Amino acid sequence: MRNVLYMGVLAAIRARKSPFQTTYARLVAAGKPPKLAITAVMRKMIVILNAMVRDDAPFNA
């Protein structure tokens, strides 16, 4: 599962105007190591995915 999340986050970080990309950029600009920022974005993705399943809603950025 971790590998799938990691690859998904890497793709999301590279996407333009993605909430994941802005979160990653903000954390790295604040001085966090890139690996830690990726882990934080992975957690954010999990929270969003859980909310989508709970509400039976599609992703809207």
PDBQT receptor file of N, H, CA, C and O in Angstrom, charges set to zero:
ATOM      1  N   MET A   1       0.821  -1.188   0.000  1.00  0.00    +0.000 N 
ATOM      2  CA  MET A   1       0.000   0.000   0.000  1.00  0.00    +0.000 C 
ATOM      3  C   MET A   1       0.869   1.258   0.000  1.00  0.00    +0.000 C 
ATOM      4  O   MET A   1       0.546   2.246  -0.659  1.00  0.00    +0.000 OA
ATOM      5  N   ARG A   2       1.957   1.210   0.734  1.00  0.00    +0.000 N 
ATOM      6  H   ARG A   2       2.219   0.408   1.270  1.00  0.00    +0.000 HD
ATOM      7  CA  ARG A   2       2.826   2.375   0.812  1.00  0.00    +0.000 C 
ATOM      8  C   ARG A   2       3.406   2.727  -0.549  1.00  0.00    +0.000 C 
ATOM      9  O   ARG A   2       3.538   3.904  -0.886  1.00  0.00    +0.000 OA
ATOM     10  N   ASN A   3       3.753   1.711  -1.331  1.00  0.00    +0.000 N 
ATOM     11  H   ASN A   3       3.646   0.755  -1.058  1.00  0.00    +0.000 HD
ATOM     12  CA  ASN A   3       4.308   1.965  -2.662  1.00  0.00    +0.000 C 
ATOM     13  C   ASN A   3       3.286   2.647  -3.570  1.00  0.00    +0.000 C 
ATOM     14  O   ASN A   3       3.630   3.551  -4.332  1.00  0.00    +0.000 OA
ATOM     15  N   VAL A   4       2.044   2.215  -3.485  1.00  0.00    +0.000 N 
ATOM     16  H   VAL A   4       1.765   1.481  -2.866  1.00  0.00    +0.000 HD
ATOM     17  CA  VAL A   4       0.989   2.814  -4.309  1.00  0.00    +0.000 C 
ATOM     18  C   VAL A   4       0.773   4.270  -3.904  1.00  0.00    +0.000 C 
ATOM     19  O   VAL A   4       0.654   5.142  -4.765  1.00  0.00    +0.000 OA
ATOM     20  N   LEU A   5       0.721   4.535  -2.609  1.00  0.00    +0.000 N 
ATOM     21  H   LEU A   5       0.817   3.827  -1.910  1.00  0.00    +0.000 HD
ATOM     22  CA  LEU A   5       0.558   5.911  -2.144  1.00  0.00    +0.000 C 
ATOM     23  C   LEU A   5       1.741   6.774  -2.547  1.00  0.00    +0.000 C 
ATOM     24  O   LEU A   5       1.567   7.914  -2.976  1.00  0.00    +0.000 OA
ATOM     25  N   TYR A   6       2.936   6.235  -2.411  1.00  0.00    +0.000 N 
ATOM     26  H   TYR A   6       3.077   5.308  -2.062  1.00  0.00    +0.000 HD
ATOM     27  CA  TYR A   6       4.147   6.992  -2.751  1.00  0.00    +0.000 C 
ATOM     28  C   TYR A   6       4.129   7.390  -4.229  1.00  0.00    +0.000 C 
ATOM     29  O   TYR A   6       4.391   8.545  -4.563  1.00  0.00    +0.000 OA
ATOM     30  N   MET A   7       3.822   6.444  -5.106  1.00  0.00    +0.000 N 
ATOM     31  H   MET A   7       3.609   5.505  -4.835  1.00  0.00    +0.000 HD
ATOM     32  CA  MET A   7       3.801   6.755  -6.538  1.00  0.00    +0.000 C 
ATOM     33  C   MET A   7       2.663   7.720  -6.870  1.00  0.00    +0.000 C 
ATOM     34  O   MET A   7       2.825   8.600  -7.715  1.00  0.00    +0.000 OA
ATOM     35  N   GLY A   8       1.522   7.561  -6.213  1.00  0.00    +0.000 N 
ATOM     36  H   GLY A   8       1.391   6.846  -5.527  1.00  0.00    +0.000 HD
ATOM     37  CA  GLY A   8       0.410   8.476  -6.436  1.00  0.00    +0.000 C 
ATOM     38  C   GLY A   8       0.746   9.897  -6.006  1.00  0.00    +0.000 C 
ATOM     39  O   GLY A   8       0.385  10.859  -6.683  1.00  0.00    +0.000 OA
ATOM     40  N   VAL A   9       1.436  10.022  -4.883  1.00  0.00    +0.000 N 
ATOM     41  H   VAL A   9       1.729   9.240  -4.333  1.00  0.00    +0.000 HD
ATOM     42  CA  VAL A   9       1.831  11.343  -4.397  1.00  0.00    +0.000 C 
ATOM     43  C   VAL A   9       2.866  11.967  -5.320  1.00  0.00    +0.000 C 
ATOM     44  O   VAL A   9       2.808  13.168  -5.587  1.00  0.00    +0.000 OA
ATOM     45  N   LEU A  10       3.803  11.180  -5.806  1.00  0.00    +0.000 N 
ATOM     46  H   LEU A  10       3.850  10.205  -5.589  1.00  0.00    +0.000 HD
ATOM     47  CA  LEU A  10       4.798  11.728  -6.729  1.00  0.00    +0.000 C 
ATOM     48  C   LEU A  10       4.129  12.271  -7.985  1.00  0.00    +0.000 C 
ATOM     49  O   LEU A  10       4.514  13.325  -8.493  1.00  0.00    +0.000 OA
ATOM     50  N   ALA A  11       3.139  11.562  -8.480  1.00  0.00    +0.000 N 
ATOM     51  H   ALA A  11       2.826  10.706  -8.067  1.00  0.00    +0.000 HD
ATOM     52  CA  ALA A  11       2.408  12.049  -9.657  1.00  0.00    +0.000 C 
ATOM     53  C   ALA A  11       1.602  13.300  -9.311  1.00  0.00    +0.000 C 
ATOM     54  O   ALA A  11       1.534  14.231 -10.113  1.00  0.00    +0.000 OA
ATOM     55  N   ALA A  12       0.996  13.330  -8.134  1.00  0.00    +0.000 N 
ATOM     56  H   ALA A  12       1.051  12.574  -7.483  1.00  0.00    +0.000 HD
ATOM     57  CA  ALA A  12       0.187  14.482  -7.729  1.00  0.00    +0.000 C 
ATOM     58  C   ALA A  12       1.053  15.714  -7.489  1.00  0.00    +0.000 C 
ATOM     59  O   ALA A  12       0.620  16.838  -7.744  1.00  0.00    +0.000 OA
ATOM     60  N   ILE A  13       2.261  15.509  -7.003  1.00  0.00    +0.000 N 
ATOM     61  H   ILE A  13       2.612  14.596  -6.795  1.00  0.00    +0.000 HD
ATOM     62  CA  ILE A  13       3.166  16.637  -6.755  1.00  0.00    +0.000 C 
ATOM     63  C   ILE A  13       3.571  17.289  -8.066  1.00  0.00    +0.000 C 
ATOM     64  O   ILE A  13       3.778  18.502  -8.116  1.00  0.00    +0.000 OA
ATOM     65  N   ARG A  14       3.685  16.516  -9.106  1.00  0.00    +0.000 N 
ATOM     66  H   ARG A  14       3.517  15.531  -9.065  1.00  0.00    +0.000 HD
ATOM     67  CA  ARG A  14       4.093  17.047 -10.406  1.00  0.00    +0.000 C 
ATOM     68  C   ARG A  14       2.939  17.698 -11.170  1.00  0.00    +0.000 C 
ATOM     69  O   ARG A  14       3.170  18.436 -12.128  1.00  0.00    +0.000 OA
ATOM     70  N   ALA A  15       1.705  17.432 -10.754  1.00  0.00    +0.000 N 
ATOM     71  H   ALA A  15       1.517  16.833  -9.975  1.00  0.00    +0.000 HD
ATOM     72  CA  ALA A  15       0.535  17.985 -11.450  1.00  0.00    +0.000 C 
ATOM     73  C   ALA A  15       0.412  19.472 -11.166  1.00  0.00    +0.000 C 
ATOM     74  O   ALA A  15       0.752  19.938 -10.079  1.00  0.00    +0.000 OA
ATOM     75  N   ARG A  16      -0.069  20.200 -12.137  1.00  0.00    +0.000 N 
ATOM     76  H   ARG A  16      -0.345  19.822 -13.021  1.00  0.00    +0.000 HD
ATOM     77  CA  ARG A  16      -0.251  21.636 -11.960  1.00  0.00    +0.000 C 
ATOM     78  C   ARG A  16      -1.528  21.918 -11.195  1.00  0.00    +0.000 C 
ATOM     79  O   ARG A  16      -2.535  21.231 -11.364  1.00  0.00    +0.000 OA
ATOM     80  N   LYS A  17      -1.475  22.922 -10.362  1.00  0.00    +0.000 N 
ATOM     81  H   LYS A  17      -0.656  23.480 -10.224  1.00  0.00    +0.000 HD
ATOM     82  CA  LYS A  17      -2.633  23.393  -9.591  1.00  0.00    +0.000 C 
ATOM     83  C   LYS A  17      -3.281  22.280  -8.770  1.00  0.00    +0.000 C 
ATOM     84  O   LYS A  17      -4.504  22.226  -8.639  1.00  0.00    +0.000 OA
ATOM     85  N   SER A  18      -2.466  21.408  -8.227  1.00  0.00    +0.000 N 
ATOM     86  H   SER A  18      -1.472  21.452  -8.333  1.00  0.00    +0.000 HD
ATOM     87  CA  SER A  18      -2.951  20.336  -7.381  1.00  0.00    +0.000 C 
ATOM     88  C   SER A  18      -2.822  20.763  -5.921  1.00  0.00    +0.000 C 
ATOM     89  O   SER A  18      -1.819  21.373  -5.550  1.00  0.00    +0.000 OA
ATOM     90  N   PRO A  19      -3.808  20.459  -5.093  1.00  0.00    +0.000 N 
ATOM     91  CA  PRO A  19      -3.655  20.801  -3.668  1.00  0.00    +0.000 C 
ATOM     92  C   PRO A  19      -2.472  20.066  -3.042  1.00  0.00    +0.000 C 
ATOM     93  O   PRO A  19      -1.881  20.547  -2.075  1.00  0.00    +0.000 OA
ATOM     94  N   PHE A  20      -2.127  18.908  -3.589  1.00  0.00    +0.000 N 
ATOM     95  H   PHE A  20      -2.606  18.517  -4.374  1.00  0.00    +0.000 HD
ATOM     96  CA  PHE A  20      -0.992  18.161  -3.077  1.00  0.00    +0.000 C 
ATOM     97  C   PHE A  20       0.324  18.842  -3.453  1.00  0.00    +0.000 C 
ATOM     98  O   PHE A  20       1.275  18.847  -2.671  1.00  0.00    +0.000 OA
ATOM     99  N   GLN A  21       0.368  19.411  -4.646  1.00  0.00    +0.000 N 
ATOM    100  H   GLN A  21      -0.405  19.407  -5.281  1.00  0.00    +0.000 HD
ATOM    101  CA  GLN A  21       1.573  20.102  -5.092  1.00  0.00    +0.000 C 
ATOM    102  C   GLN A  21       1.800  21.358  -4.259  1.00  0.00    +0.000 C 
ATOM    103  O   GLN A  21       2.937  21.658  -3.894  1.00  0.00    +0.000 OA
ATOM    104  N   THR A  22       0.748  22.086  -3.959  1.00  0.00    +0.000 N 
ATOM    105  H   THR A  22      -0.175  21.843  -4.256  1.00  0.00    +0.000 HD
ATOM    106  CA  THR A  22       0.898  23.302  -3.165  1.00  0.00    +0.000 C 
ATOM    107  C   THR A  22       1.314  22.985  -1.733  1.00  0.00    +0.000 C 
ATOM    108  O   THR A  22       2.111  23.712  -1.140  1.00  0.00    +0.000 OA
ATOM    109  N   THR A  23       0.776  21.903  -1.177  1.00  0.00    +0.000 N 
ATOM    110  H   THR A  23       0.128  21.313  -1.658  1.00  0.00    +0.000 HD
ATOM    111  CA  THR A  23       1.164  21.486   0.168  1.00  0.00    +0.000 C 
ATOM    112  C   THR A  23       2.632  21.090   0.202  1.00  0.00    +0.000 C 
ATOM    113  O   THR A  23       3.363  21.480   1.112  1.00  0.00    +0.000 OA
ATOM    114  N   TYR A  24       3.063  20.315  -0.790  1.00  0.00    +0.000 N 
ATOM    115  H   TYR A  24       2.468  19.999  -1.529  1.00  0.00    +0.000 HD
ATOM    116  CA  TYR A  24       4.455  19.890  -0.862  1.00  0.00    +0.000 C 
ATOM    117  C   TYR A  24       5.378  21.100  -0.988  1.00  0.00    +0.000 C 
ATOM    118  O   TYR A  24       6.381  21.191  -0.281  1.00  0.00    +0.000 OA
ATOM    119  N   ALA A  25       5.047  22.019  -1.877  1.00  0.00    +0.000 N 
ATOM    120  H   ALA A  25       4.232  21.944  -2.452  1.00  0.00    +0.000 HD
ATOM    121  CA  ALA A  25       5.886  23.203  -2.086  1.00  0.00    +0.000 C 
ATOM    122  C   ALA A  25       5.959  24.054  -0.823  1.00  0.00    +0.000 C 
ATOM    123  O   ALA A  25       7.019  24.587  -0.494  1.00  0.00    +0.000 OA
ATOM    124  N   ARG A  26       4.839  24.186  -0.114  1.00  0.00    +0.000 N 
ATOM    125  H   ARG A  26       3.978  23.754  -0.381  1.00  0.00    +0.000 HD
ATOM    126  CA  ARG A  26       4.819  24.967   1.120  1.00  0.00    +0.000 C 
ATOM    127  C   ARG A  26       5.709  24.343   2.190  1.00  0.00    +0.000 C 
ATOM    128  O   ARG A  26       6.437  25.050   2.887  1.00  0.00    +0.000 OA
ATOM    129  N   LEU A  27       5.648  23.024   2.318  1.00  0.00    +0.000 N 
ATOM    130  H   LEU A  27       5.056  22.450   1.752  1.00  0.00    +0.000 HD
ATOM    131  CA  LEU A  27       6.460  22.343   3.328  1.00  0.00    +0.000 C 
ATOM    132  C   LEU A  27       7.944  22.430   3.008  1.00  0.00    +0.000 C 
ATOM    133  O   LEU A  27       8.758  22.672   3.900  1.00  0.00    +0.000 OA
ATOM    134  N   VAL A  28       8.301  22.235   1.750  1.00  0.00    +0.000 N 
ATOM    135  H   VAL A  28       7.640  22.039   1.026  1.00  0.00    +0.000 HD
ATOM    136  CA  VAL A  28       9.716  22.306   1.361  1.00  0.00    +0.000 C 
ATOM    137  C   VAL A  28      10.238  23.740   1.524  1.00  0.00    +0.000 C 
ATOM    138  O   VAL A  28      11.380  23.945   1.936  1.00  0.00    +0.000 OA
ATOM    139  N   ALA A  29       9.400  24.723   1.198  1.00  0.00    +0.000 N 
ATOM    140  H   ALA A  29       8.473  24.556   0.863  1.00  0.00    +0.000 HD
ATOM    141  CA  ALA A  29       9.803  26.119   1.367  1.00  0.00    +0.000 C 
ATOM    142  C   ALA A  29       9.996  26.466   2.845  1.00  0.00    +0.000 C 
ATOM    143  O   ALA A  29      10.780  27.354   3.181  1.00  0.00    +0.000 OA
ATOM    144  N   ALA A  30       9.286  25.770   3.712  1.00  0.00    +0.000 N 
ATOM    145  H   ALA A  30       8.650  25.049   3.438  1.00  0.00    +0.000 HD
ATOM    146  CA  ALA A  30       9.418  25.999   5.152  1.00  0.00    +0.000 C 
ATOM    147  C   ALA A  30      10.649  25.315   5.728  1.00  0.00    +0.000 C 
ATOM    148  O   ALA A  30      10.922  25.434   6.922  1.00  0.00    +0.000 OA
ATOM    149  N   GLY A  31      11.399  24.594   4.885  1.00  0.00    +0.000 N 
ATOM    150  H   GLY A  31      11.177  24.497   3.915  1.00  0.00    +0.000 HD
ATOM    151  CA  GLY A  31      12.636  23.975   5.342  1.00  0.00    +0.000 C 
ATOM    152  C   GLY A  31      12.537  22.506   5.692  1.00  0.00    +0.000 C 
ATOM    153  O   GLY A  31      13.498  21.935   6.208  1.00  0.00    +0.000 OA
ATOM    154  N   LYS A  32      11.402  21.878   5.427  1.00  0.00    +0.000 N 
ATOM    155  H   LYS A  32      10.622  22.343   5.008  1.00  0.00    +0.000 HD
ATOM    156  CA  LYS A  32      11.255  20.450   5.716  1.00  0.00    +0.000 C 
ATOM    157  C   LYS A  32      12.006  19.633   4.665  1.00  0.00    +0.000 C 
ATOM    158  O   LYS A  32      12.065  20.030   3.501  1.00  0.00    +0.000 OA
ATOM    159  N   PRO A  33      12.575  18.506   5.060  1.00  0.00    +0.000 N 
ATOM    160  CA  PRO A  33      13.230  17.640   4.077  1.00  0.00    +0.000 C 
ATOM    161  C   PRO A  33      12.204  17.100   3.075  1.00  0.00    +0.000 C 
ATOM    162  O   PRO A  33      11.054  16.862   3.444  1.00  0.00    +0.000 OA
ATOM    163  N   PRO A  34      12.601  16.904   1.820  1.00  0.00    +0.000 N 
ATOM    164  CA  PRO A  34      11.651  16.432   0.804  1.00  0.00    +0.000 C 
ATOM    165  C   PRO A  34      10.955  15.111   1.161  1.00  0.00    +0.000 C 
ATOM    166  O   PRO A  34       9.764  14.955   0.889  1.00  0.00    +0.000 OA
ATOM    167  N   LYS A  35      11.670  14.171   1.758  1.00  0.00    +0.000 N 
ATOM    168  H   LYS A  35      12.638  14.297   1.979  1.00  0.00    +0.000 HD
ATOM    169  CA  LYS A  35      11.045  12.886   2.117  1.00  0.00    +0.000 C 
ATOM    170  C   LYS A  35       9.951  13.094   3.164  1.00  0.00    +0.000 C 
ATOM    171  O   LYS A  35       8.900  12.458   3.097  1.00  0.00    +0.000 OA
ATOM    172  N   LEU A  36      10.193  13.975   4.124  1.00  0.00    +0.000 N 
ATOM    173  H   LEU A  36      11.047  14.492   4.178  1.00  0.00    +0.000 HD
ATOM    174  CA  LEU A  36       9.197  14.254   5.140  1.00  0.00    +0.000 C 
ATOM    175  C   LEU A  36       7.985  14.943   4.522  1.00  0.00    +0.000 C 
ATOM    176  O   LEU A  36       6.848  14.654   4.896  1.00  0.00    +0.000 OA
ATOM    177  N   ALA A  37       8.219  15.841   3.592  1.00  0.00    +0.000 N 
ATOM    178  H   ALA A  37       9.142  16.076   3.289  1.00  0.00    +0.000 HD
ATOM    179  CA  ALA A  37       7.113  16.524   2.913  1.00  0.00    +0.000 C 
ATOM    180  C   ALA A  37       6.283  15.528   2.114  1.00  0.00    +0.000 C 
ATOM    181  O   ALA A  37       5.056  15.627   2.090  1.00  0.00    +0.000 OA
ATOM    182  N   ILE A  38       6.936  14.569   1.459  1.00  0.00    +0.000 N 
ATOM    183  H   ILE A  38       7.933  14.489   1.478  1.00  0.00    +0.000 HD
ATOM    184  CA  ILE A  38       6.205  13.546   0.702  1.00  0.00    +0.000 C 
ATOM    185  C   ILE A  38       5.343  12.716   1.646  1.00  0.00    +0.000 C 
ATOM    186  O   ILE A  38       4.200  12.396   1.320  1.00  0.00    +0.000 OA
ATOM    187  N   THR A  39       5.880  12.366   2.812  1.00  0.00    +0.000 N 
ATOM    188  H   THR A  39       6.808  12.626   3.077  1.00  0.00    +0.000 HD
ATOM    189  CA  THR A  39       5.116  11.587   3.786  1.00  0.00    +0.000 C 
ATOM    190  C   THR A  39       3.911  12.378   4.286  1.00  0.00    +0.000 C 
ATOM    191  O   THR A  39       2.834  11.812   4.474  1.00  0.00    +0.000 OA
ATOM    192  N   ALA A  40       4.082  13.672   4.500  1.00  0.00    +0.000 N 
ATOM    193  H   ALA A  40       4.957  14.132   4.346  1.00  0.00    +0.000 HD
ATOM    194  CA  ALA A  40       2.965  14.510   4.938  1.00  0.00    +0.000 C 
ATOM    195  C   ALA A  40       1.884  14.589   3.861  1.00  0.00    +0.000 C 
ATOM    196  O   ALA A  40       0.693  14.582   4.171  1.00  0.00    +0.000 OA
ATOM    197  N   VAL A  41       2.299  14.665   2.602  1.00  0.00    +0.000 N 
ATOM    198  H   VAL A  41       3.266  14.672   2.350  1.00  0.00    +0.000 HD
ATOM    199  CA  VAL A  41       1.329  14.713   1.501  1.00  0.00    +0.000 C 
ATOM    200  C   VAL A  41       0.634  13.359   1.362  1.00  0.00    +0.000 C 
ATOM    201  O   VAL A  41      -0.545  13.305   1.010  1.00  0.00    +0.000 OA
ATOM    202  N   MET A  42       1.348  12.270   1.635  1.00  0.00    +0.000 N 
ATOM    203  H   MET A  42       2.305  12.314   1.921  1.00  0.00    +0.000 HD
ATOM    204  CA  MET A  42       0.717  10.945   1.619  1.00  0.00    +0.000 C 
ATOM    205  C   MET A  42      -0.407  10.887   2.658  1.00  0.00    +0.000 C 
ATOM    206  O   MET A  42      -1.485  10.359   2.385  1.00  0.00    +0.000 OA
ATOM    207  N   ARG A  43      -0.148  11.431   3.840  1.00  0.00    +0.000 N 
ATOM    208  H   ARG A  43       0.728  11.859   4.062  1.00  0.00    +0.000 HD
ATOM    209  CA  ARG A  43      -1.161  11.448   4.887  1.00  0.00    +0.000 C 
ATOM    210  C   ARG A  43      -2.350  12.300   4.461  1.00  0.00    +0.000 C 
ATOM    211  O   ARG A  43      -3.500  11.922   4.686  1.00  0.00    +0.000 OA
ATOM    212  N   LYS A  44      -2.078  13.443   3.848  1.00  0.00    +0.000 N 
ATOM    213  H   LYS A  44      -1.144  13.749   3.665  1.00  0.00    +0.000 HD
ATOM    214  CA  LYS A  44      -3.160  14.309   3.370  1.00  0.00    +0.000 C 
ATOM    215  C   LYS A  44      -4.002  13.579   2.328  1.00  0.00    +0.000 C 
ATOM    216  O   LYS A  44      -5.226  13.707   2.319  1.00  0.00    +0.000 OA
ATOM    217  N   MET A  45      -3.350  12.813   1.447  1.00  0.00    +0.000 N 
ATOM    218  H   MET A  45      -2.355  12.709   1.454  1.00  0.00    +0.000 HD
ATOM    219  CA  MET A  45      -4.075  12.060   0.431  1.00  0.00    +0.000 C 
ATOM    220  C   MET A  45      -4.969  11.008   1.079  1.00  0.00    +0.000 C 
ATOM    221  O   MET A  45      -6.106  10.815   0.648  1.00  0.00    +0.000 OA
ATOM    222  N   ILE A  46      -4.475  10.332   2.098  1.00  0.00    +0.000 N 
ATOM    223  H   ILE A  46      -3.552  10.489   2.449  1.00  0.00    +0.000 HD
ATOM    224  CA  ILE A  46      -5.261   9.319   2.798  1.00  0.00    +0.000 C 
ATOM    225  C   ILE A  46      -6.496   9.950   3.441  1.00  0.00    +0.000 C 
ATOM    226  O   ILE A  46      -7.592   9.396   3.364  1.00  0.00    +0.000 OA
ATOM    227  N   VAL A  47      -6.318  11.103   4.070  1.00  0.00    +0.000 N 
ATOM    228  H   VAL A  47      -5.427  11.554   4.132  1.00  0.00    +0.000 HD
ATOM    229  CA  VAL A  47      -7.443  11.783   4.718  1.00  0.00    +0.000 C 
ATOM    230  C   VAL A  47      -8.496  12.165   3.684  1.00  0.00    +0.000 C 
ATOM    231  O   VAL A  47      -9.691  11.978   3.911  1.00  0.00    +0.000 OA
ATOM    232  N   ILE A  48      -8.054  12.697   2.556  1.00  0.00    +0.000 N 
ATOM    233  H   ILE A  48      -7.083  12.848   2.371  1.00  0.00    +0.000 HD
ATOM    234  CA  ILE A  48      -9.000  13.089   1.501  1.00  0.00    +0.000 C 
ATOM    235  C   ILE A  48      -9.701  11.865   0.919  1.00  0.00    +0.000 C 
ATOM    236  O   ILE A  48     -10.911  11.894   0.700  1.00  0.00    +0.000 OA
ATOM    237  N   LEU A  49      -8.958  10.795   0.670  1.00  0.00    +0.000 N 
ATOM    238  H   LEU A  49      -7.975  10.771   0.848  1.00  0.00    +0.000 HD
ATOM    239  CA  LEU A  49      -9.564   9.579   0.120  1.00  0.00    +0.000 C 
ATOM    240  C   LEU A  49     -10.576   8.971   1.095  1.00  0.00    +0.000 C 
ATOM    241  O   LEU A  49     -11.639   8.515   0.676  1.00  0.00    +0.000 OA
ATOM    242  N   ASN A  50     -10.254   8.962   2.387  1.00  0.00    +0.000 N 
ATOM    243  H   ASN A  50      -9.390   9.333   2.727  1.00  0.00    +0.000 HD
ATOM    244  CA  ASN A  50     -11.201   8.444   3.384  1.00  0.00    +0.000 C 
ATOM    245  C   ASN A  50     -12.473   9.283   3.414  1.00  0.00    +0.000 C 
ATOM    246  O   ASN A  50     -13.568   8.732   3.528  1.00  0.00    +0.000 OA
ATOM    247  N   ALA A  51     -12.350  10.592   3.315  1.00  0.00    +0.000 N 
ATOM    248  H   ALA A  51     -11.461  11.040   3.222  1.00  0.00    +0.000 HD
ATOM    249  CA  ALA A  51     -13.534  11.458   3.298  1.00  0.00    +0.000 C 
ATOM    250  C   ALA A  51     -14.364  11.217   2.042  1.00  0.00    +0.000 C 
ATOM    251  O   ALA A  51     -15.593  11.252   2.095  1.00  0.00    +0.000 OA
ATOM    252  N   MET A  52     -13.701  10.972   0.912  1.00  0.00    +0.000 N 
ATOM    253  H   MET A  52     -12.703  10.943   0.869  1.00  0.00    +0.000 HD
ATOM    254  CA  MET A  52     -14.428  10.693  -0.327  1.00  0.00    +0.000 C 
ATOM    255  C   MET A  52     -15.224   9.402  -0.209  1.00  0.00    +0.000 C 
ATOM    256  O   MET A  52     -16.369   9.335  -0.659  1.00  0.00    +0.000 OA
ATOM    257  N   VAL A  53     -14.632   8.383   0.387  1.00  0.00    +0.000 N 
ATOM    258  H   VAL A  53     -13.703   8.437   0.752  1.00  0.00    +0.000 HD
ATOM    259  CA  VAL A  53     -15.332   7.108   0.562  1.00  0.00    +0.000 C 
ATOM    260  C   VAL A  53     -16.494   7.281   1.540  1.00  0.00    +0.000 C 
ATOM    261  O   VAL A  53     -17.593   6.775   1.311  1.00  0.00    +0.000 OA
ATOM    262  N   ARG A  54     -16.236   8.003   2.634  1.00  0.00    +0.000 N 
ATOM    263  H   ARG A  54     -15.343   8.413   2.820  1.00  0.00    +0.000 HD
ATOM    264  CA  ARG A  54     -17.278   8.226   3.639  1.00  0.00    +0.000 C 
ATOM    265  C   ARG A  54     -18.489   8.953   3.054  1.00  0.00    +0.000 C 
ATOM    266  O   ARG A  54     -19.631   8.577   3.317  1.00  0.00    +0.000 OA
ATOM    267  N   ASP A  55     -18.236   9.987   2.267  1.00  0.00    +0.000 N 
ATOM    268  H   ASP A  55     -17.308  10.292   2.054  1.00  0.00    +0.000 HD
ATOM    269  CA  ASP A  55     -19.319  10.806   1.711  1.00  0.00    +0.000 C 
ATOM    270  C   ASP A  55     -19.805  10.326   0.355  1.00  0.00    +0.000 C 
ATOM    271  O   ASP A  55     -20.756  10.882  -0.196  1.00  0.00    +0.000 OA
ATOM    272  N   ASP A  56     -19.164   9.300  -0.188  1.00  0.00    +0.000 N 
ATOM    273  H   ASP A  56     -18.392   8.848   0.260  1.00  0.00    +0.000 HD
ATOM    274  CA  ASP A  56     -19.486   8.785  -1.526  1.00  0.00    +0.000 C 
ATOM    275  C   ASP A  56     -19.465   9.917  -2.538  1.00  0.00    +0.000 C 
ATOM    276  O   ASP A  56     -20.401  10.091  -3.319  1.00  0.00    +0.000 OA
ATOM    277  N   ALA A  57     -18.373  10.692  -2.511  1.00  0.00    +0.000 N 
ATOM    278  H   ALA A  57     -17.613  10.551  -1.877  1.00  0.00    +0.000 HD
ATOM    279  CA  ALA A  57     -18.251  11.874  -3.355  1.00  0.00    +0.000 C 
ATOM    280  C   ALA A  57     -17.024  11.754  -4.260  1.00  0.00    +0.000 C 
ATOM    281  O   ALA A  57     -16.040  11.114  -3.889  1.00  0.00    +0.000 OA
ATOM    282  N   PRO A  58     -17.079  12.365  -5.440  1.00  0.00    +0.000 N 
ATOM    283  CA  PRO A  58     -15.900  12.373  -6.305  1.00  0.00    +0.000 C 
ATOM    284  C   PRO A  58     -14.890  13.429  -5.831  1.00  0.00    +0.000 C 
ATOM    285  O   PRO A  58     -15.225  14.321  -5.052  1.00  0.00    +0.000 OA
ATOM    286  N   PHE A  59     -13.670  13.311  -6.310  1.00  0.00    +0.000 N 
ATOM    287  H   PHE A  59     -13.397  12.586  -6.943  1.00  0.00    +0.000 HD
ATOM    288  CA  PHE A  59     -12.632  14.285  -5.965  1.00  0.00    +0.000 C 
ATOM    289  C   PHE A  59     -12.899  15.584  -6.711  1.00  0.00    +0.000 C 
ATOM    290  O   PHE A  59     -13.134  15.583  -7.919  1.00  0.00    +0.000 OA
ATOM    291  N   ASN A  60     -12.862  16.682  -5.982  1.00  0.00    +0.000 N 
ATOM    292  H   ASN A  60     -12.671  16.682  -5.000  1.00  0.00    +0.000 HD
ATOM    293  CA  ASN A  60     -12.917  17.989  -6.639  1.00  0.00    +0.000 C 
ATOM    294  C   ASN A  60     -11.849  18.868  -5.982  1.00  0.00    +0.000 C 
ATOM    295  O   ASN A  60     -11.866  19.088  -4.771  1.00  0.00    +0.000 OA
ATOM    296  N   ALA A  61     -10.939  19.356  -6.787  1.00  0.00    +0.000 N 
ATOM    297  H   ALA A  61     -10.925  19.178  -7.771  1.00  0.00    +0.000 HD
ATOM    298  CA  ALA A  61      -9.778  20.067  -6.283  1.00  0.00    +0.000 C 
ATOM    299  C   ALA A  61     -10.128  21.428  -5.780  1.00  0.00    +0.000 C 
ATOM    300  O   ALA A  61      -9.252  22.160  -5.318  1.00  0.00    +0.000 OA
TER     301      ALA A  61
